[in-house]
Amino acid sequence: MVEPIRAIPARHPTRWIGTAVVVAFAVLFLIGVSTSKNFQWGVVGRYFTTTAILQGLLRTLELTVIAMAIGIVLGIVLAVMRLSPVPVVSGAAWVYIWFFRGTPVLVQLLFWYNIASLTGPHPALGIPFTHIVFFHVDANALITPFAAAIFGLGLNEAAYMAEIVRAGILSVDEGQTEAAHSLGMTRLKTMRLIVLPQAMRVIVPPTGNETISMLKTSALASDITLLELLGTARVIYSRTFETIPLLIVASIWYLIVTSILTGGQFYVERYFARGASREQPPTPLQRLRALFTRNLTTFHAPPPPPPLGGDHR
Amino acid sequence: MNDGTPMVKAEGVHKSFGRLHVLQGIDMEVAPRDVVVIIGPSGSGKSTFLRCINHLEKIDGGRLSVDGELVGYEQKGDKLHELHDKDVARKRAEIGMVFQRFNLFPHMTALENVMVGPIAVRGESKAAVRERALKLLDRVGLSVKADSYPAQLSGGQQQRVAIARALAMQPKLMLFDEPTSALDPELVGEVLDVMRELAREGMTMIVVTHEIGFAREVGDALVFMDEGVILEAGNPREVVTNPQNERCRQFLSKVL
């Protein structure tokens, strides 16, 4: 057993001053927020779980999930297209990304919402300059505010996801592709079995950010009359003039969902990091348990040797 | 198989990268069960030639065939047709390759690395492949590491898994691209042992390496390449002890 070092720890007075200042401000802020009448916490509590707000929340979640699903699937397709050796295919992906990244998403939402004035009320698919029509649709029935929001958010997201996926694919070492090819895998199998699973490590963290970002960007849909979370809050406060409390209601819900998503992202990242490092970081639960058991039983025991300590590295 | 068809036959093979003329007319014949060792200074084109054999690089001129079939092309009448991705892949499956940097798939365990080829490429049943893969890992002395990920293995262990992975496809030819160059000196031996054993069992092998001792002991032929041409080829012991070519003599005096 090694004799532990006994020494008086170094003093850090500036750290204590910094801590005191931060705590003081935090206390002042909390007192202000909780006692000010302008916040109307009673109103917040009254609306927090009303059916209208919860329905709005559900709409927001639907919008986030569907738009992200479209974004991810279309994004992967666009990323693979951009890496295609066929110039027209990679060029098409490039133009798509250029267009959808180059215009504000609010403008895109408004475009989709007003699509009927662009296509006429009955857009049809057929062969131009002939009378051949395969089918036509009723634009106003097809493009509801919800559909417009899905199209607007999803197609815009695909452009960003495409760049994230492409960065992930490019991050995988060339040798991986060569090894897969030398085993006799085709290009498609190599992409699916070897490259994409490794690219996920690079793709997942920014995708988590995009999902959280999407949750909040979906609030823009309230501008095209969709009653999602913020839209519902706006409708209510335009009637009751309880503006601040309803904005707080919406904010708290956004924060709650964001917190849940952040937790989920940790576990997804952990899954795709397998094999990347020799040891996985512990989950919060494992960390808690380790803290607990160490305090109870093994506080004085030396740390266990690394699992592969005897190896050549 | 052994009807006199060489396993590998190269006739005047040329390859350029842009303006860099890497291979300037390579002629070589490798008979089945032979072990050919290629040596030469870096940049001499030896790795490039190896990569041409399984079409990781496309040749620009000459003829290159494996087991009597052209690499990357098909002869129909007097015309040469480029092969499709799928057919190139099918031919590659019969040629094992071991890389300098191992290139194991880091998201799979050692066992999964060995199993993925036969399952994904040949569609063999998981159970049968698993049994064979475990045997192969045992053969390279790593059955205890079956469930380890590559990052948990030493360089020598990774390279042995890589050899097992290539063998799982039951190839008729094995290509080794400087398999021990990225290893710590103390780990080189364990990889060479596996290769020696493989040669003894009659596997046809082309090995690019700096391990002259291995060439002398295991090789049926030793080839010295420099600046894209073969300068000397022959019995390894004779070439090593009494090189005819001046540059070959200089090279050997430095590496021995």
Interface residues (C-beta under 8 A of the other chain):
Chain A: D173 G175 Q176 E178 A179 A180 H181 S182 L183 G184 M185 T186 R187 K189 L193 I194 P197 Q198 F272 R274 G275 A276 S277 R278 P307 L308 D311 H312 R313
Chain B: N54 L56 D85 K86 A89 R90 K91 R92 A93 E94 I95 G96 M97 F99 R101 N103 L104 F105 P106 H107 M108 T109 V116 G117 A120 V121 S148 Y149 P150 A151 Q152 L153 S154 G155 G156 A162 R165 A166 M169 D184 E186 L187
